[in-house]
Each structure stands twice: as structure tokens, then as C-alpha cells.
Amino acid sequence: MNKKPLVIISGSSGGVGSLLIHLISKKFRILCIYNKKKPKLKKAMPILKIDFNNNSNIEYSCSKLKKIIII
């Protein structure tokens, strides 16, 4: 069982988000959220595209979270 805490990083393809993923990925499980540019990741982790300016997109994307199984 994975006991690492889950961190959700919005803006994961930007400079700060990318650096944060790099710095904490060994100690935390990460859910990457992006809008326009898909992040380039060095290891596999869940990625979710959400446009926070579009309510229907937020609802749809959050419904996809139910399909992610965290073990």
C-alpha cells in the first residue's frame, strides 16, 4: 500500500509546477493538472486537463477523478 500523501499541482506544465514536480515526486504522489500545454514528465503519473475558466469543463474533469484509483 502506498502511504505517500497526494499532492495536486495545478499549472504542472509551467516553470514553477515543473520544478515542484521534480522536487517532491520522490516523497509524494502527484496529480498533475494543466490547461493548454501537456506537461513533459520524466516518470508516469496521472495527468488531468482542466480549464478553470469553463464551469462545464471543471465538472467534466472532476468526474474523471472518480476513475483514478489511488492505492
Salt bridges, closest charged atoms under 4 A:
none
